[in-house]
Amino acid sequence: MQFDLTSIPTNTNGVPTVIVNATMKLYAYESLRQTTQAKTLTAYRLLEGWAEGTSRGSGQVNGATWQARFVNNKSIISWTIPGGYYDTSWSAVGTDDSGNNPLLAGFTTGWVHWDVTSLVQGWFANTQDPSKGFLNNGVLITINTADYLSFVSKENKNFNNSFYPQLIVTYQ
């Protein structure tokens, strides 16, 4: 998952912008392999860039897959490790709308929230000065159970845009 930060102004009236708070929200719409276990969903900072795909489950594969960070009809660039190489020193644990962490065993649909303030601060700092912060390669979400949760993406036309991934940023 990756978010574009270009809509955040770099300064207001000559005063540099400061990221105060950032929350990532993803809507889970199904669980294909539901277990009876509570679920911990952890977001990690990806260390490798990747290509967003346009395929919707059929047709020519393009973009990122579990095995490759870039695929098109001419080339494949593999991840360092399957799924993506990520920073274990930065993580955020997801909660549901009631603040449950871990998510309850019966959780299959609903919003999951992650506090990504420090991550967005680092991404934003890097857009201002490449020697600061870190590149915005997005996040990788892991789950500690055999559950398989599906999240709505902007490519999923079965849901309206109110269910699309959200990055809510407060800045001053």
C-alpha positions in Angstrom: 0.0 0.0 0.0 1.4 3.4 -0.9 0.1 6.9 -0.6 0.9 10.1 -2.5 1.9 13.0 -0.3 2.2 15.7 -2.9 -1.1 17.4 -1.8 0.5 18.4 1.5 2.0 21.9 1.2 5.7 22.2 2.0 5.0 25.5 3.9 2.3 27.9 4.8 3.2 31.6 4.7 6.9 30.8 4.8 6.5 28.5 7.8 7.6 24.9 7.1 4.8 22.3 7.3 4.9 19.9 10.3 3.1 16.6 10.2 1.2 16.3 13.5 -0.7 13.1 13.1 -1.3 10.5 10.4 -3.7 7.5 10.4 -3.9 4.8 7.7 -7.3 3.2 7.3 -8.0 0.1 5.2 -11.5 -1.5 4.8 -11.5 -5.3 5.1 -14.3 -6.8 3.1 -13.9 -10.6 3.4 -11.9 -13.3 5.2 -11.3 -16.3 2.9 -9.6 -18.5 5.5 -11.1 -17.5 8.8 -9.6 -19.0 12.0 -10.8 -18.9 15.5 -7.8 -16.8 16.6 -7.5 -13.1 17.4 -5.6 -11.4 14.6 -2.7 -8.9 14.8 -2.2 -6.9 11.6 1.1 -5.1 11.5 2.2 -2.5 9.0 5.9 -2.3 8.1 7.8 0.3 6.1 8.8 -1.2 2.7 12.5 -0.7 1.7 12.0 -1.4 -2.0 10.1 0.4 -4.6 7.4 -1.4 -6.6 4.9 -0.9 -9.4 1.2 -0.5 -8.9 -0.7 -2.9 -11.2 -3.8 -2.3 -13.3 -4.9 -6.0 -13.6 -8.0 -6.8 -11.7 -7.6 -10.6 -11.1 -7.6 -11.7 -14.7 -5.7 -10.9 -17.9 -2.0 -9.9 -18.3 -0.3 -9.7 -14.9 1.4 -6.4 -14.4 2.7 -4.4 -11.4 3.7 -6.0 -8.1 3.0 -9.6 -7.1 4.1 -11.7 -4.1 7.2 -12.8 -6.0 8.0 -9.7 -8.0 8.0 -6.0 -7.3 7.6 -5.2 -11.0 6.1 -7.3 -13.8 5.2 -6.3 -17.4 5.2 -8.2 -20.7 9.0 -7.6 -21.1 10.6 -7.9 -17.7 10.3 -9.1 -14.1 12.2 -7.5 -11.2 12.0 -9.8 -8.1 11.7 -8.7 -4.5 14.7 -9.3 -2.3 12.5 -11.6 -0.3 9.0 -12.7 -1.4 6.3 -10.2 -0.5 8.8 -7.4 -0.1 11.8 -6.4 1.9 10.7 -4.3 4.9 12.1 -2.5 7.9 11.4 -4.4 11.1 12.5 -1.5 13.3 9.4 0.5 12.2 6.0 -1.0 12.6 2.4 -0.1 13.6 -0.3 -2.5 14.8 -3.8 -2.2 13.5 -6.9 -1.7 15.5 -10.6 -2.0 14.6 -13.2 0.8 15.1 -13.6 -0.2 18.7 -9.8 0.0 19.4 -9.4 -3.8 19.7 -5.8 -5.0 19.3 -5.5 -7.8 18.4 -8.6 -7.8 16.2 -11.2 -10.2 17.6 -11.3 -13.8 16.2 -14.6 -13.1 14.4 -13.4 -10.0 12.6 -14.0 -10.3 8.9 -15.2 -6.9 7.7 -14.7 -3.3 8.8 -12.1 -0.6 9.1 -8.6 -1.3 10.4 -6.6 1.7 11.6 -2.8 2.2 12.0 -1.1 5.1 13.6 1.6 5.9 10.9 2.5 9.4 12.2 6.3 8.8 12.4 6.3 7.0 9.1 4.6 9.9 7.3 6.9 12.4 9.0 9.8 10.5 7.6 8.3 10.3 4.1 7.4 14.0 4.1 10.9 15.0 5.3 12.4 13.0 2.4 10.3 14.9 -0.1 11.8 18.2 1.3 15.4 17.0 1.5 16.5 13.6 0.2 19.2 13.4 2.9 16.5 13.3 5.6 13.8 10.8 6.4 13.2 7.9 4.0 11.8 7.1 0.6 8.0 6.5 0.4 7.9 2.9 -0.8 4.7 2.3 1.1 3.9 -0.3 3.6 3.5 -4.1 3.8 0.7 -5.5 6.0 1.3 -8.8 7.8 -1.1 -11.0 9.8 -0.1 -13.3 12.6 -2.6 -16.0 11.8 -3.6 -18.2 8.8 -6.6 -15.8 8.2 -6.6 -14.2 4.8 -8.2 -10.8 5.0 -9.0 -8.9 1.7 -8.9 -5.1 1.7 -10.6 -2.8 -0.7 -8.3 -1.0 -3.1 -9.1 1.9 -5.4 -9.2 -0.7 -8.3 -12.0 -2.6 -6.6 -15.1 -1.2 -8.4 -17.5 -3.3 -6.2 -17.1 -0.6 -3.5 -17.6 3.2 -3.8 -14.7 5.5 -3.0 -15.8 5.9 0.6 -14.3 2.4 1.2 -11.0 3.1 -0.6 -7.7 3.2 1.4 -7.3 6.4 3.4 -4.4 8.3 4.8 -5.6 11.0 7.1 -2.9 13.5 7.8 -3.1 16.5 10.2 -0.4 19.1 9.6 0.3 22.7 10.5 
